[in-house]
C-alpha cells in the first residue's frame, strides 16, 4: 500500500488548510485511515482516524479546529484545520489499515509550518 500526502506548506496563523492523502495498492480494502503529526523535537501523536463507515476518533488533545473526512471511492482521507496556530507546525502523516489487519501503513508525510 502506498500513501501520498498533499497540502502542507507555509500558512499564516489564523488561516485554514486541508491536507489530503490518497492510498493505492490495497487488495483487502481499507478499513481505517488516519492522520498523525510530529512536531519538531516531539513524538508522533494521533490527530484523528476515520473508518470506512464514517466513524471518527479524535485525540483528546485535539481541539474542534480539526475535522477528518474520507472519500471511500477515492481511498482518500482529508484533514481540515481551521484557526491555525504556530503549535500546529509539524509533519503530518497519514496511515491506513486494511480489513482484518493490525498493521498500519504510513506515508512519507507533508510538512506544515504556521508562521507569520
N, C-alpha and C positions, 0 to 999 in steps of 0.2 A: 504494500500500500504506500502510495506517495501522497504527501500532503504539501500543498503550496499555499503559503500565506501571503496576503497582499494588504496594502493600505496604510502601512506605517509611514512615518515621516516626521517633520518638524511642524508642530502646531502651537499656536499661542494659548496661554491659559484662558479658560472660559469657552474655548471652541469645542467643536464636536467632531467625531471621527467614526468611520465604520471600517472595521477590519473584515476581511474575507479569507476563507480558507477552503480550498477545493481538494477533495480526496479522489484518488483514482486507483484502480487496480485491485479493489476489494472483490473477492469472489463470494464470500459468505454474506455480504451485505453488512452495512454499518449500523450498529445499534446505537452507540453513543458517540457524540463528538463534543469537544470541549476546548476551552481557552484557559491557558495558564500564562503567568508572566513572571519575569525575573528581573528585578531592579538591580542596578549596579551594587555589588557587594552584598547582595541578599540571596536567599534561597528562592528557588522557583516556588510559586504559590498558585493555588487554584483561583481562577476567576469565576468560571461557571461552566456547566455542562448541560447538554440537551439530548434527549433520546429521540429515536425515530418517531415516537408517538407524541413528541412535543413536551414531555415532562422536563422541566428545567430545575437546576440546582445551582444556587449561588453560594459562594463562600460567605460566611458570616461577616467577614471584614469588608466585603464589597458593598458599596452603597447603591442606592437606587439609580445611580448615574449609569450603571451598566445594564445592557439588555442583550441577551443572547437569542439568536434565532437560527432557523435551519431550513434549507430547501432540499428535501429528500430526493427530488428528481435530479438535482444537480450535484448531490453529495457535497453540498457546500454549507458551511457554518459561518455565521456572521457575529460580530460583536460590535455593538454601538456604544460609544462612550460619550456622554454629554458633560458639559461643565468641566472640561479637562483641567487637571491640576498638575503642577510640576511633579508631585509624587506619583503620578501615573506614568512617568518616564520609566520605560522598561522594554525588554524584548518580549514580545507576545508570541507564544507558541500555541499551535493548535494540536489536538490529539484526536485519535479515533480508535474505537474498539468494535470489533466485529461481534455478531451474534454468537453467543456460546463461548466467547473467549474471555480470558482475563488479561490479555496482552494489549498494551496501548502502543499504537504507532504515533510517531512525533514528526512534525515538520521542522524546518530549519528556523522558523521564527521570523517575525517582522519587527523592526525596531521603531519605537515611538518615543519621540522627545517632545516634552511640553515645556516650552520656554519662550520668553518674550525677547 
